[in-house]
Amino acid sequence: MTDKPTGGHDGPYEAPIKVTGFTVLPEWIDYNGHMNVGFYGVAFDRALDVVMDDHLGIGAAFVAEAEQGPYVLQSHMQFLREVKEGEPFYFLYRLLDRDAKRGHYFGEMFSGVDDALCATQEALFMNVSHETGRSAAYPDWAQERMARMVADHAGLPKPQQIGQNIGIRRKA
């Protein structure tokens, strides 16, 4: 366990946090001529790494030091508009909730061409000890940062995609 932060900052946190600098790579294109569904997960994960490293300080440096780190337990993505090869895109992230071991976040992916919402991801992560393979409480400083981020993001309007069920909608 690390008693001192290995990175990130104590806030205040941008509401939401904007993560930029992404472009659809040629190898991410599928036979339909747009970004393959699997690479949306890769893109969301890379952007989440920025939030974990640069803001909360519970990313790669923390994992190396503490031998524990965030594992995604559940993820729900919605694909709202296709993106094409070479198209720039960016993300907006918010932390919805947290406890000593877990965090619940929502990310939105936007086109860098016209700012259209292209995809969303809602996920739950948990801190896991690499030694035991079991959940572990984050250190106090990380819990305090997560609580601050939740508070800083609490006033944001709730997107309709948060908490959506999956299934075929039928008219009555």
Secondary structure as UniProt FT lines:
FT   STRAND          17..23
FT   HELIX           26..28
FT   TURN            31..32
FT   HELIX           37..50
FT   HELIX           51..56
FT   HELIX           60..66
FT   STRAND          68..79
FT   TURN            85..86
FT   STRAND          88..98
FT   STRAND          102..111
FT   TURN            112..114
FT   STRAND          117..129
FT   TURN            130..132
FT   HELIX           140..153
FT   TURN            154..155
FT   TURN            160..163
//
